């Protein structure tokens, strides 16, 4: 039971955090180059985004849940089980970020989900 | 704005970096938490002891550094690529983590788990064949 609760917190808070950060990055626009100065400037702008901090708060919650899970479950179970967030992330990407998910992309995400189920059952 | 070819090259480079950093981070966290052990209870004293033990562990700090670098790389790639492209593409780390868990930590990985890992890799390949960005306006 405690594993199910910790996994649910990990997946939902992790997905929410990733989506919020993705939204913040889209608002900033494409980083112009990989030069250190450009990356620092980009990071500076990113940390002034409200969505960035909402994402960090949720990822912190997910991180605490991850540490707790890893203290009693095998890493080869916990990490693959985290891939449940690919399904919630796909839905969030489509409806929140308005990304276009082609049939091939859905198929790929579906295979990943089945793979995750098998990994957890195994 | 960059050329259409440039995002594919730099997206691929950052995706590989994401997989390596995330695998390393989870692996270090796994080692660190196994050494600390499960929480004996959820009392404040037990949580305090666990907090001290966690943040005194060099493995946990290695994991934190890996994850911070992962975060920066993720932010950069998400500035131009789809979230639904980047996140599934990073799932190939499961193969890496399963291998590390099995061969380094000695954790059991059954045949069913290996099949699952193979399906995840196939799914990642399919997602990798879709355009990295469906929201670019260039």
gemmi code that builds the backbone of each chain (N, CA, C; Angstrom):
import gemmi

chains = {
    "A": [
        ("UNK", (0.832, -1.209, 0.000), (0.000, 0.000, 0.000), (0.869, 1.263, 0.000)),
        ("UNK", (1.914, 1.269, 0.870), (2.763, 2.456, 0.930), (3.514, 2.634, -0.390)),
        ("UNK", (3.830, 1.508, -1.062), (4.499, 1.605, -2.363), (3.571, 2.252, -3.387)),
        ("UNK", (2.285, 1.862, -3.382), (1.320, 2.421, -4.333), (1.141, 3.927, -4.116)),
        ("UNK", (1.045, 4.324, -2.851), (0.855, 5.754, -2.550), (2.086, 6.552, -2.974)),
        ("UNK", (3.259, 6.058, -2.598), (4.493, 6.777, -2.936), (4.684, 6.849, -4.450)),
        ("UNK", (4.309, 5.765, -5.150), (4.446, 5.748, -6.617), (3.478, 6.744, -7.258)),
        ("UNK", (2.233, 6.821, -6.718), (1.241, 7.768, -7.255), (1.733, 9.206, -7.075)),
        ("UNK", (2.266, 9.521, -5.896), (2.787, 10.871, -5.649), (3.951, 11.151, -6.600)),
        ("UNK", (4.816, 10.155, -6.750), (5.988, 10.304, -7.621), (5.571, 10.588, -9.059)),
        ("UNK", (4.605, 9.825, -9.571), (4.191, 9.962, -10.983), (3.436, 11.284, -11.206)),
        ("UNK", (2.455, 11.566, -10.345), (1.615, 12.750, -10.569), (2.380, 14.051, -10.326)),
        ("UNK", (3.129, 14.102, -9.239), (3.906, 15.328, -8.964), (5.036, 15.478, -9.981)),
        ("UNK", (5.636, 14.351, -10.383), (6.711, 14.408, -11.380), (6.202, 14.905, -12.720)),
        ("UNK", (5.051, 14.392, -13.151), (4.472, 14.834, -14.424), (4.070, 16.302, -14.368)),
        ("UNK", (3.409, 16.679, -13.290), (2.992, 18.075, -13.128), (4.190, 19.012, -13.160)),
        ("UNK", (5.252, 18.608, -12.497), (6.462, 19.433, -12.471), (7.103, 19.554, -13.839)),
        ("UNK", (7.190, 18.428, -14.549), (7.777, 18.441, -15.896), (6.960, 19.304, -16.849)),
        ("UNK", (5.643, 19.183, -16.763), (4.773, 19.974, -17.655), (4.911, 21.463, -17.369)),
        ("UNK", (4.972, 21.807, -16.097), (5.104, 23.225, -15.733), (6.430, 23.788, -16.252)),
        ("UNK", (7.496, 23.009, -16.127), (8.806, 23.467, -16.619), (8.817, 23.542, -18.144)),
        ("UNK", (8.213, 22.556, -18.798), (8.132, 22.591, -20.267), (7.378, 23.841, -20.719)),
        ("UNK", (6.311, 24.174, -20.017), (5.526, 25.368, -20.353), (6.373, 26.628, -20.168)),
        ("UNK", (7.143, 26.663, -19.089), (8.017, 27.827, -18.843), (9.056, 27.959, -19.958)),
        ("UNK", (9.633, 26.841, -20.399), (10.662, 26.885, -21.452), (10.072, 27.338, -22.778)),
        ("UNK", (8.865, 26.890, -23.061), (8.209, 27.308, -24.306), (7.942, 28.809, -24.286)),
        ("UNK", (7.631, 29.341, -23.113), (7.393, 30.794, -22.995), (8.679, 31.567, -23.253)),
        ("UNK", (9.836, 30.994, -22.856), (11.121, 31.686, -23.052), (11.574, 31.639, -24.504)),
        ("UNK", (11.262, 30.555, -25.209), (11.721, 30.394, -26.587), (13.045, 29.666, -26.650)),
        ("UNK", (13.440, 29.298, -27.882), (14.617, 28.465, -28.099), (15.896, 29.148, -27.646)),
        ("UNK", (16.743, 28.394, -26.909), (18.039, 28.934, -26.490), (18.882, 29.151, -27.753)),
        ("UNK", (19.471, 30.354, -27.943), (20.121, 30.672, -29.222), (21.417, 29.906, -29.466)),
        ("UNK", (22.178, 29.552, -28.401), (23.424, 28.802, -28.603), (23.779, 28.078, -27.307)),
        ("UNK", (24.801, 27.206, -27.392), (25.253, 26.465, -26.212), (26.443, 27.136, -25.545)),
        ("UNK", (26.736, 28.378, -25.897), (27.838, 29.086, -25.242), (27.470, 29.306, -23.775)),
        ("UNK", (28.466, 29.175, -22.847), (28.151, 29.320, -21.413), (27.380, 30.598, -21.095)),
        ("UNK", (27.762, 31.710, -21.716), (27.079, 32.979, -21.429), (25.607, 32.896, -21.831)),
        ("UNK", (25.344, 32.272, -22.975), (23.962, 32.155, -23.445), (23.167, 31.241, -22.527)),
        ("UNK", (23.809, 30.155, -22.050), (23.117, 29.222, -21.153), (22.820, 29.892, -19.810)),
        ("UNK", (23.813, 30.646, -19.274), (23.592, 31.354, -17.999), (22.454, 32.358, -18.131)),
        ("UNK", (22.456, 33.088, -19.237), (21.411, 34.092, -19.458), (20.039, 33.412, -19.545)),
        ("UNK", (20.024, 32.279, -20.258), (18.783, 31.521, -20.415), (18.281, 31.025, -19.054)),
        ("UNK", (19.223, 30.473, -18.237), (18.830, 29.963, -16.911), (18.332, 31.101, -16.025)),
        ("UNK", (18.995, 32.258, -16.120), (18.574, 33.416, -15.333), (17.148, 33.830, -15.654)),
        ("UNK", (16.827, 33.830, -16.949), (15.457, 34.164, -17.364), (14.479, 33.090, -16.895)),
        ("UNK", (14.932, 31.822, -16.989), (14.049, 30.713, -16.618), (13.617, 30.814, -15.157)),
        ("UNK", (14.564, 31.179, -14.277), (14.245, 31.210, -12.848), (13.458, 32.453, -12.440)),
        ("UNK", (13.139, 33.290, -13.405), (12.211, 34.397, -13.135), (10.799, 34.061, -13.608)),
        ("UNK", (10.642, 32.825, -14.127), (9.322, 32.376, -14.593), (8.543, 31.729, -13.438)),
        ("UNK", (7.307, 32.148, -13.278), (6.462, 31.591, -12.221), (6.239, 30.078, -12.436)),
        ("UNK", (6.040, 29.679, -13.695), (5.797, 28.270, -14.001), (6.998, 27.405, -13.626)),
        ("UNK", (8.193, 27.995, -13.740), (9.413, 27.248, -13.391), (9.379, 26.855, -11.910)),
        ("UNK", (9.005, 27.806, -11.058), (8.982, 27.537, -9.614), (7.861, 26.584, -9.230)),
        ("UNK", (6.743, 26.664, -9.958), (5.662, 25.691, -9.707), (6.145, 24.287, -10.056)),
        ("UNK", (6.914, 24.201, -11.136), (7.473, 22.914, -11.540), (8.464, 22.383, -10.527)),
        ("UNK", (9.341, 23.264, -10.043), (10.356, 22.847, -9.065), (9.693, 22.342, -7.781)),
        ("UNK", (8.639, 23.027, -7.337), (7.951, 22.607, -6.110), (7.401, 21.183, -6.270)),
        ("UNK", (6.810, 20.923, -7.421), (6.228, 19.590, -7.643), (7.326, 18.530, -7.795)),
        ("UNK", (8.410, 18.903, -8.463), (9.507, 17.938, -8.630), (10.182, 17.632, -7.295)),
        ("UNK", (10.203, 18.618, -6.384), (10.769, 18.381, -5.052), (9.944, 17.339, -4.302)),
        ("UNK", (8.629, 17.464, -4.417), (7.726, 16.488, -3.789), (7.966, 15.096, -4.389)),
        ("UNK", (8.094, 15.046, -5.713), (8.342, 13.768, -6.386), (9.689, 13.182, -5.953)),
        ("UNK", (10.678, 14.044, -5.773), (12.017, 13.594, -5.359), (11.978, 12.948, -3.970)),
        ("UNK", (11.247, 13.573, -3.040), (11.130, 13.014, -1.682), (10.474, 11.635, -1.742)),
        ("UNK", (9.460, 11.526, -2.585), (8.775, 10.247, -2.740), (9.706, 9.201, -3.347)),
        ("UNK", (10.544, 9.642, -4.299), (11.511, 8.728, -4.924), (12.503, 8.182, -3.895)),
        ("UNK", (13.030, 9.073, -3.056), (13.997, 8.636, -2.048), (13.363, 7.627, -1.089)),
        ("UNK", (12.111, 7.909, -0.683), (11.423, 6.994, 0.233), (11.251, 5.631, -0.435)),
        ("UNK", (10.793, 5.642, -1.701), (10.577, 4.381, -2.418), (11.867, 3.576, -2.552)),
        ("UNK", (12.955, 4.284, -2.878), (14.224, 3.592, -3.092), (14.771, 2.968, -1.810)),
        ("UNK", (14.270, 3.428, -0.657), (14.774, 2.875, 0.603), (14.198, 1.492, 0.883)),
        ("UNK", (13.066, 1.136, 0.210), (12.514, -0.196, 0.468), (12.252, -1.024, -0.803)),
        ("UNK", (12.338, -0.401, -1.991), (12.136, -1.157, -3.225), (13.424, -1.165, -4.053)),
        ("UNK", (13.542, -2.170, -4.939), (14.723, -2.288, -5.799), (14.715, -1.185, -6.849)),
        ("UNK", (15.908, -0.676, -7.164), (16.008, 0.401, -8.161), (15.522, -0.086, -9.526)),
        ("UNK", (15.681, -1.374, -9.819), (15.221, -1.903, -11.110), (13.698, -2.071, -11.147)),
        ("UNK", (13.010, -1.880, -10.012), (11.544, -1.792, -10.013), (11.105, -0.332, -10.023)),
        ("UNK", (11.693, 0.473, -9.159), (11.242, 1.862, -8.974), (11.410, 2.682, -10.257)),
        ("UNK", (12.586, 2.613, -10.856), (12.849, 3.475, -12.012), (11.958, 3.119, -13.202)),
        ("UNK", (11.819, 1.815, -13.571), (10.888, 1.517, -14.660), (9.442, 1.890, -14.322)),
        ("UNK", (9.039, 1.713, -13.065), (7.665, 2.049, -12.685), (7.392, 3.542, -12.852)),
        ("UNK", (8.442, 4.353, -12.736), (8.291, 5.798, -12.927), (7.846, 6.133, -14.351)),
        ("UNK", (8.033, 5.195, -15.274), (7.661, 5.453, -16.671), (6.157, 5.524, -16.861)),
        ("UNK", (5.382, 5.219, -15.818), (3.941, 5.469, -15.884), (3.680, 6.934, -16.208)),
        ("UNK", (4.622, 7.771, -15.820), (4.451, 9.211, -16.048), (4.516, 9.559, -17.537)),
        ("UNK", (4.942, 8.621, -18.401), (4.939, 8.912, -19.840), (3.507, 8.990, -20.362)),
        ("UNK", (2.617, 8.197, -19.784), (1.212, 8.245, -20.199), (0.574, 9.543, -19.706)),
        ("UNK", (0.747, 9.855, -18.427), (0.181, 11.103, -17.902), (0.838, 12.304, -18.592)),
        ("UNK", (2.114, 12.184, -18.898), (2.824, 13.266, -19.586), (2.321, 13.473, -21.002)),
        ("UNK", (1.989, 12.358, -21.705), (1.469, 12.464, -23.073), (0.130, 13.201, -23.062)),
        ("UNK", (-0.714, 12.850, -22.101), (-2.018, 13.519, -22.003), (-1.831, 15.001, -21.664)),
        ("UNK", (-0.903, 15.266, -20.755), (-0.617, 16.660, -20.392), (-0.044, 17.439, -21.562)),
        ("UNK", (0.819, 16.784, -22.348), (1.409, 17.439, -23.518), (0.351, 17.795, -24.546)),
        ("UNK", (-0.597, 16.882, -24.736), (-1.651, 17.115, -25.737), (-2.631, 18.206, -25.280)),
        ("UNK", (-3.103, 18.090, -24.060), (-4.184, 18.989, -23.630), (-3.691, 20.265, -22.951)),
        ("UNK", (-2.530, 20.222, -22.311), (-2.028, 21.425, -21.613), (-1.048, 22.202, -22.493)),
        ("UNK", (-0.104, 21.490, -23.112), (0.899, 22.172, -23.948), (0.461, 22.299, -25.401)),
        ("UNK", (-0.664, 21.673, -25.759), (-1.239, 21.745, -27.120), (-0.286, 21.183, -28.173)),
        ("UNK", (0.453, 20.129, -27.828), (1.336, 19.498, -28.811), (0.521, 18.517, -29.652)),
        ("UNK", (1.007, 18.290, -30.900), (0.287, 17.372, -31.796), (0.897, 15.984, -31.679)),
        ("UNK", (0.141, 15.048, -31.145), (0.632, 13.685, -31.011), (0.166, 12.864, -32.203)),
        ("UNK", (1.112, 12.484, -33.087), (0.754, 11.659, -34.240), (0.474, 10.237, -33.776)),
        ("UNK", (-0.067, 9.432, -34.739), (-0.385, 8.040, -34.408), (0.889, 7.278, -34.002)),
        ("UNK", (1.973, 7.566, -34.722), (3.245, 6.873, -34.426), (3.729, 7.222, -33.020)),
        ("UNK", (3.581, 8.498, -32.656), (4.035, 8.905, -31.316), (3.189, 8.247, -30.227)),
        ("UNK", (1.863, 8.181, -30.474), (0.981, 7.494, -29.517), (1.367, 6.014, -29.402)),
        ("UNK", (1.666, 5.400, -30.583), (2.041, 3.979, -30.586), (3.319, 3.769, -29.768)),
        ("UNK", (4.277, 4.640, -29.982), (5.526, 4.564, -29.231), (5.296, 4.691, -27.736)),
        ("UNK", (4.481, 5.660, -27.362), (4.182, 5.869, -25.937), (3.416, 4.663, -25.379)),
        ("UNK", (2.511, 4.086, -26.223), (1.763, 2.899, -25.810), (2.692, 1.721, -25.539)),
        ("UNK", (3.650, 1.513, -26.455), (4.612, 0.413, -26.270), (5.428, 0.618, -25.000)),
        ("UNK", (5.815, 1.860, -24.766), (6.577, 2.169, -23.545), (5.736, 1.816, -22.316)),
        ("UNK", (4.443, 2.139, -22.375), (3.561, 1.858, -21.231), (3.428, 0.356, -20.998)),
        ("UNK", (3.245, -0.416, -22.094), (3.143, -1.872, -21.955), (4.458, -2.420, -21.399)),
        ("UNK", (5.543, -1.886, -21.920), (6.863, -2.301, -21.434), (7.005, -2.054, -19.942)),
        ("UNK", (6.499, -0.914, -19.500), (6.561, -0.579, -18.075), (5.736, -1.566, -17.258)),
        ("UNK", (4.528, -1.888, -17.773), (3.664, -2.850, -17.051), (4.379, -4.193, -16.915)),
        ("UNK", (5.013, -4.647, -17.993), (5.728, -5.928, -17.948), (6.888, -5.867, -16.964)),
        ("UNK", (7.585, -4.746, -16.988), (8.722, -4.594, -16.076), (8.238, -4.673, -14.624)),
        ("UNK", (7.097, -4.035, -14.346), (6.561, -4.049, -12.967), (6.057, -5.439, -12.591)),
        ("UNK", (5.405, -6.136, -13.554), (4.896, -7.480, -13.263), (6.042, -8.472, -13.080)),
        ("UNK", (7.130, -8.230, -13.837), (8.264, -9.159, -13.780), (8.971, -9.070, -12.452)),
    ],
    "B": [
        ("UNK", (16.903, 32.230, -35.621), (16.389, 30.860, -35.527), (17.325, 29.893, -36.236)),
        ("UNK", (17.439, 28.680, -35.774), (18.372, 27.706, -36.332), (17.774, 27.030, -37.561)),
        ("UNK", (18.668, 26.335, -38.331), (18.193, 25.630, -39.522), (17.407, 24.392, -39.099)),
        ("UNK", (16.579, 23.834, -40.010), (15.778, 22.667, -39.634), (16.635, 21.470, -39.224)),
        ("UNK", (17.889, 21.347, -39.818), (18.733, 20.203, -39.488), (19.338, 20.337, -38.084)),
        ("UNK", (19.665, 21.569, -37.714), (20.358, 21.793, -36.440), (19.605, 21.243, -35.240)),
        ("UNK", (18.275, 21.458, -35.141), (17.578, 20.943, -33.967), (17.685, 19.434, -33.829)),
        ("UNK", (17.697, 18.684, -34.959), (17.765, 17.220, -34.887), (19.095, 16.794, -34.278)),
        ("UNK", (20.186, 17.427, -34.735), (21.514, 17.086, -34.228), (21.645, 17.447, -32.751)),
        ("UNK", (21.299, 18.677, -32.410), (21.466, 19.088, -31.015), (20.428, 18.420, -30.105)),
        ("UNK", (19.248, 18.094, -30.662), (18.254, 17.372, -29.863), (18.782, 15.977, -29.528)),
        ("UNK", (19.370, 15.295, -30.534), (19.909, 13.952, -30.308), (21.018, 13.977, -29.266)),
        ("UNK", (21.910, 14.965, -29.396), (23.016, 15.081, -28.448), (22.489, 15.267, -27.020)),
        ("UNK", (21.528, 16.169, -26.860), (21.009, 16.426, -25.512), (20.212, 15.236, -24.978)),
        ("UNK", (19.539, 14.491, -25.868), (18.785, 13.316, -25.403), (19.731, 12.247, -24.841)),
        ("UNK", (20.866, 12.045, -25.528), (21.855, 11.079, -25.022), (22.369, 11.537, -23.655)),
        ("UNK", (22.652, 12.833, -23.564), (23.136, 13.403, -22.298), (22.091, 13.211, -21.187)),
        ("UNK", (20.816, 13.422, -21.516), (19.739, 13.255, -20.539), (19.689, 11.815, -20.025)),
        ("UNK", (19.810, 10.857, -20.952), (19.747, 9.440, -20.570), (20.909, 9.089, -19.640)),
        ("UNK", (22.113, 9.523, -20.007), (23.295, 9.212, -19.195), (23.165, 9.829, -17.801)),
        ("UNK", (22.804, 11.111, -17.738), (22.728, 11.806, -16.444), (21.617, 11.249, -15.562)),
        ("UNK", (20.456, 10.944, -16.168), (19.338, 10.424, -15.374), (19.644, 9.012, -14.871)),
        ("UNK", (20.244, 8.186, -15.731), (20.622, 6.823, -15.303), (21.621, 6.893, -14.162)),
        ("UNK", (22.632, 7.737, -14.335), (23.663, 7.872, -13.296), (23.040, 8.371, -11.993)),
        ("UNK", (22.171, 9.376, -12.087), (21.535, 9.938, -10.890), (20.731, 8.903, -10.131)),
        ("UNK", (19.874, 8.166, -10.848), (19.049, 7.152, -10.189), (19.901, 6.028, -9.612)),
        ("UNK", (20.946, 5.686, -10.332), (21.854, 4.642, -9.860), (22.536, 5.070, -8.560)),
        ("UNK", (23.033, 6.313, -8.518), (23.683, 6.819, -7.299), (22.685, 6.900, -6.135)),
        ("UNK", (21.467, 7.368, -6.420), (20.437, 7.418, -5.370), (20.142, 6.013, -4.848)),
        ("UNK", (20.071, 5.053, -5.775), (19.801, 3.663, -5.385), (20.857, 3.130, -4.433)),
        ("UNK", (22.120, 3.353, -4.780), (23.211, 2.890, -3.909), (23.125, 3.587, -2.550)),
        ("UNK", (22.946, 4.920, -2.584), (22.909, 5.709, -1.344), (21.791, 5.271, -0.411)),
        ("UNK", (20.584, 5.101, -0.955), (19.442, 4.755, -0.107), (19.528, 3.314, 0.392)),
        ("UNK", (20.108, 2.420, -0.410), (20.276, 1.042, 0.057), (21.230, 1.010, 1.259)),
        ("UNK", (22.259, 1.838, 1.222), (23.223, 1.871, 2.329), (22.587, 2.450, 3.586)),
        ("UNK", (21.666, 3.412, 3.393), (21.004, 4.036, 4.549), (19.943, 3.090, 5.115)),
        ("UNK", (19.235, 2.387, 4.217), (18.214, 1.443, 4.658), (16.845, 2.079, 4.792)),
        ("UNK", (15.815, 1.228, 4.977), (14.432, 1.703, 5.085), (14.223, 2.466, 6.396)),
        ("UNK", (13.279, 3.420, 6.355), (12.945, 4.171, 7.573), (12.351, 3.224, 8.619)),
        ("UNK", (12.871, 3.238, 9.871), (12.297, 2.353, 10.891), (10.882, 2.789, 11.296)),
        ("UNK", (10.620, 4.110, 11.241), (9.272, 4.615, 11.543), (9.143, 6.000, 10.912)),
        ("UNK", (7.939, 6.594, 11.013), (7.706, 7.924, 10.442), (7.702, 8.995, 11.530)),
        ("UNK", (8.320, 8.682, 12.686), (8.377, 9.680, 13.767), (9.343, 10.799, 13.381)),
        ("UNK", (9.228, 11.951, 14.048), (10.090, 13.098, 13.731), (11.563, 12.748, 13.944)),
        ("UNK", (11.828, 11.990, 15.018), (13.217, 11.613, 15.310), (13.794, 10.744, 14.203)),
        ("UNK", (12.973, 9.786, 13.730), (13.435, 8.896, 12.659), (13.637, 9.677, 11.364)),
        ("UNK", (12.712, 10.618, 11.064), (12.833, 11.432, 9.851), (14.075, 12.317, 9.916)),
        ("UNK", (14.340, 12.860, 11.119), (15.514, 13.711, 11.295), (16.794, 12.913, 11.070)),
        ("UNK", (16.843, 11.711, 11.650), (18.025, 10.849, 11.479), (18.215, 10.494, 10.005)),
        ("UNK", (17.082, 10.189, 9.326), (17.165, 9.829, 7.909), (17.653, 11.016, 7.085)),
        ("UNK", (17.166, 12.211, 7.410), (17.571, 13.431, 6.699), (19.087, 13.634, 6.806)),
        ("UNK", (19.596, 13.480, 8.028), (21.051, 13.640, 8.251), (21.826, 12.585, 7.460)),
        ("UNK", (21.334, 11.328, 7.552), (22.031, 10.237, 6.860), (22.018, 10.447, 5.351)),
        ("UNK", (20.871, 10.892, 4.821), (20.741, 11.083, 3.367), (21.705, 12.159, 2.880)),
        ("UNK", (21.719, 13.311, 3.576), (22.537, 14.422, 3.080), (23.996, 14.345, 3.555)),
        ("UNK", (24.346, 13.255, 4.254), (25.756, 13.005, 4.570), (26.350, 11.986, 3.602)),
        ("UNK", (25.505, 11.426, 2.766), (25.970, 10.357, 1.879), (26.586, 10.936, 0.597)),
        ("UNK", (27.836, 10.567, 0.283), (28.434, 11.051, -0.978), (27.703, 10.516, -2.202)),
        ("UNK", (27.101, 9.325, -2.073), (26.350, 8.765, -3.213), (25.144, 9.640, -3.524)),
        ("UNK", (24.465, 10.094, -2.449), (23.287, 10.958, -2.658), (23.725, 12.267, -3.324)),
        ("UNK", (24.871, 12.818, -2.901), (25.340, 14.072, -3.501), (25.744, 13.883, -4.959)),
        ("UNK", (26.346, 12.719, -5.262), (26.646, 12.420, -6.663), (25.343, 12.377, -7.479)),
        ("UNK", (24.333, 11.767, -6.872), (23.024, 11.703, -7.527), (22.431, 13.082, -7.727)),
        ("UNK", (22.551, 13.935, -6.714), (21.996, 15.295, -6.808), (22.692, 16.088, -7.921)),
        ("UNK", (24.037, 15.987, -7.980), (24.777, 16.709, -9.034), (24.351, 16.204, -10.419)),
        ("UNK", (24.236, 14.883, -10.548), (23.804, 14.308, -11.837), (22.426, 14.834, -12.216)),
        ("UNK", (21.531, 14.890, -11.225), (20.165, 15.318, -11.507), (20.079, 16.823, -11.804)),
        ("UNK", (20.955, 17.615, -11.170), (20.963, 19.055, -11.482), (21.410, 19.286, -12.931)),
        ("UNK", (22.456, 18.554, -13.336), (22.921, 18.668, -14.726), (21.838, 18.166, -15.690)),
        ("UNK", (21.162, 17.097, -15.282), (20.042, 16.571, -16.077), (18.973, 17.657, -16.257)),
        ("UNK", (18.705, 18.359, -15.161), (17.675, 19.414, -15.176), (18.035, 20.528, -16.168)),
        ("UNK", (19.304, 20.940, -16.157), (19.743, 22.012, -17.069), (19.601, 21.543, -18.524)),
        ("UNK", (20.067, 20.316, -18.795), (19.969, 19.781, -20.157), (18.512, 19.659, -20.587)),
        ("UNK", (17.652, 19.249, -19.647), (16.218, 19.124, -19.947), (15.611, 20.487, -20.287)),
        ("UNK", (15.973, 21.498, -19.503), (15.448, 22.850, -19.750), (15.860, 23.340, -21.138)),
        ("UNK", (17.126, 23.093, -21.491), (17.615, 23.551, -22.792), (16.847, 22.885, -23.934)),
        ("UNK", (16.704, 21.560, -23.863), (16.071, 20.851, -24.973), (14.574, 21.177, -25.055)),
        ("UNK", (13.953, 21.426, -23.906), (12.519, 21.750, -23.918), (12.247, 23.153, -24.456)),
        ("UNK", (13.314, 23.940, -24.624), (13.092, 25.295, -25.153), (12.732, 25.253, -26.642)),
        ("UNK", (13.006, 24.111, -27.311), (12.593, 24.012, -28.720), (11.851, 22.721, -29.058)),
        ("UNK", (12.091, 21.639, -28.289), (11.494, 20.345, -28.649), (10.228, 20.073, -27.826)),
        ("UNK", (9.353, 19.225, -28.397), (8.109, 18.856, -27.706), (8.403, 18.099, -26.417)),
        ("UNK", (7.586, 18.356, -25.405), (7.653, 17.575, -24.164), (7.342, 16.106, -24.472)),
        ("UNK", (6.337, 15.869, -25.356), (5.932, 14.491, -25.662), (6.928, 13.793, -26.591)),
        ("UNK", (7.945, 14.507, -27.051), (9.038, 13.886, -27.806), (10.207, 13.598, -26.871)),
        ("UNK", (10.529, 14.572, -26.036), (11.717, 14.471, -25.172), (11.533, 13.407, -24.089)),
        ("UNK", (10.405, 13.458, -23.382), (10.254, 12.557, -22.237), (10.216, 11.075, -22.638)),
        ("UNK", (9.421, 10.682, -23.682), (9.481, 9.271, -24.072), (10.864, 8.864, -24.584)),
        ("UNK", (11.537, 9.787, -25.282), (12.855, 9.447, -25.838), (13.865, 9.142, -24.731)),
        ("UNK", (13.671, 9.739, -23.583), (14.608, 9.483, -22.485), (14.346, 8.132, -21.810)),
        ("UNK", (13.263, 7.440, -22.228), (12.927, 6.155, -21.585), (13.966, 5.081, -21.851)),
        ("UNK", (14.857, 5.313, -22.805), (15.898, 4.304, -23.059), (16.827, 4.139, -21.859)),
        ("UNK", (16.698, 5.072, -20.890), (17.514, 4.914, -19.677), (17.128, 3.651, -18.908)),
        ("UNK", (15.903, 3.123, -19.146), (15.484, 1.938, -18.398), (16.370, 0.740, -18.710)),
        ("UNK", (16.791, 0.658, -19.971), (17.702, -0.429, -20.333), (19.021, -0.259, -19.582)),
        ("UNK", (19.486, 0.977, -19.520), (20.759, 1.261, -18.834), (20.628, 0.945, -17.342)),
        ("UNK", (19.523, 1.392, -16.736), (19.330, 1.186, -15.292), (19.159, -0.301, -14.973)),
        ("UNK", (18.419, -1.027, -15.838), (18.241, -2.462, -15.606), (19.599, -3.173, -15.658)),
        ("UNK", (20.413, -2.784, -16.635), (21.749, -3.392, -16.748), (22.601, -3.068, -15.522)),
        ("UNK", (22.587, -1.803, -15.104), (23.367, -1.404, -13.928), (22.856, -2.113, -12.678)),
        ("UNK", (21.514, -2.129, -12.509), (20.916, -2.775, -11.336), (21.287, -4.251, -11.276)),
        ("UNK", (21.259, -4.910, -12.450), (21.528, -6.344, -12.510), (23.012, -6.658, -12.313)),
        ("UNK", (23.856, -5.970, -13.070), (25.273, -6.340, -13.079), (26.103, -5.674, -11.976)),
        ("UNK", (25.684, -4.514, -11.497), (26.485, -3.825, -10.472), (25.881, -4.014, -9.080)),
        ("UNK", (24.554, -3.811, -8.955), (23.927, -3.951, -7.632), (23.500, -5.392, -7.346)),
        ("UNK", (23.536, -6.257, -8.375), (23.178, -7.663, -8.179), (21.697, -7.888, -7.980)),
        ("UNK", (20.864, -6.952, -8.492), (19.419, -7.117, -8.345), (18.892, -8.080, -9.407)),
        ("UNK", (17.875, -8.912, -9.022), (17.335, -9.860, -10.001), (16.512, -9.157, -11.086)),
        ("UNK", (16.718, -9.511, -12.343), (15.919, -8.982, -13.456), (15.397, -10.192, -14.231)),
        ("UNK", (14.064, -10.418, -14.150), (13.465, -11.601, -14.779), (13.347, -11.424, -16.291)),
        ("UNK", (12.978, -12.555, -16.966), (12.818, -12.512, -18.426), (11.704, -11.525, -18.809)),
        ("UNK", (10.620, -11.533, -17.999), (9.491, -10.611, -18.283), (9.961, -9.154, -18.228)),
        ("UNK", (10.814, -8.850, -17.283), (11.345, -7.482, -17.174), (12.197, -7.130, -18.383)),
        ("UNK", (12.975, -8.103, -18.839), (13.812, -7.828, -20.020), (12.940, -7.575, -21.243)),
        ("UNK", (11.805, -8.347, -21.369), (10.885, -8.115, -22.495), (10.304, -6.697, -22.388)),
        ("UNK", (9.937, -6.319, -21.174), (9.433, -4.963, -20.940), (10.438, -3.905, -21.356)),
        ("UNK", (11.675, -4.119, -20.999), (12.737, -3.178, -21.364), (12.855, -3.090, -22.888)),
        ("UNK", (12.739, -4.268, -23.570), (12.835, -4.287, -25.040), (11.680, -3.489, -25.662)),
        ("UNK", (10.449, -3.652, -25.124), (9.296, -2.901, -25.641), (9.485, -1.399, -25.428)),
        ("UNK", (10.014, -1.043, -24.279), (10.277, 0.369, -24.003), (11.248, 0.930, -25.043)),
        ("UNK", (12.283, 0.177, -25.345), (13.276, 0.634, -26.333), (12.633, 0.780, -27.716)),
        ("UNK", (11.734, -0.185, -28.081), (11.037, -0.099, -29.372), (10.150, 1.154, -29.411)),
        ("UNK", (9.445, 1.383, -28.321), (8.608, 2.585, -28.232), (9.422, 3.851, -28.371)),
        ("UNK", (10.579, 3.857, -27.756), (11.467, 5.029, -27.848), (11.901, 5.253, -29.292)),
        ("UNK", (12.209, 4.150, -30.002), (12.613, 4.272, -31.409), (11.479, 4.878, -32.247)),
        ("UNK", (10.242, 4.430, -31.996), (9.098, 4.959, -32.751), (8.919, 6.457, -32.483)),
        ("UNK", (8.972, 6.836, -31.213), (8.824, 8.261, -30.874), (9.943, 9.068, -31.521)),
        ("UNK", (11.138, 8.469, -31.574), (12.289, 9.149, -32.166), (12.135, 9.408, -33.651)),
        ("UNK", (11.208, 8.677, -34.310), (10.979, 8.886, -35.742), (9.935, 9.956, -36.020)),
        ("UNK", (9.380, 10.560, -34.983), (8.411, 11.654, -35.191), (9.161, 12.980, -35.107)),
        ("UNK", (8.591, 14.063, -35.640), (9.287, 15.357, -35.593), (9.518, 15.812, -34.155)),
        ("UNK", (10.729, 16.309, -33.834), (11.002, 16.734, -32.458), (10.065, 17.832, -31.959)),
        ("UNK", (9.615, 18.693, -32.889), (8.746, 19.789, -32.456), (7.519, 19.901, -33.348)),
        ("UNK", (6.345, 19.970, -32.740), (5.107, 20.178, -33.509), (4.518, 21.547, -33.212)),
        ("UNK", (5.255, 22.333, -32.437), (4.726, 23.659, -32.075), (5.629, 24.786, -32.550)),
        ("UNK", (6.753, 24.440, -33.280), (7.658, 25.478, -33.787), (6.917, 26.355, -34.780)),
        ("UNK", (7.245, 27.624, -34.754), (6.558, 28.572, -35.630), (7.477, 29.103, -36.722)),
        ("UNK", (8.556, 28.314, -37.111), (9.439, 28.796, -38.173), (9.215, 28.024, -39.466)),
    ],
}
model = gemmi.Model(1)
for chain_id, residues in chains.items():
    chain = gemmi.Chain(chain_id)
    for i, (resn, *xyz) in enumerate(residues, 1):
        res = gemmi.Residue()
        res.name, res.seqid = resn, gemmi.SeqId(i, " ")
        for name, pos in zip(("N", "CA", "C"), xyz):
            atom = gemmi.Atom()
            atom.name, atom.element = name, gemmi.Element(name[0])
            atom.pos, atom.b_iso = gemmi.Position(*pos), 0.0
            res.add_atom(atom)
        chain.add_residue(res)
    model.add_chain(chain)
structure = gemmi.Structure()
structure.add_model(model)
structure.setup_entities()
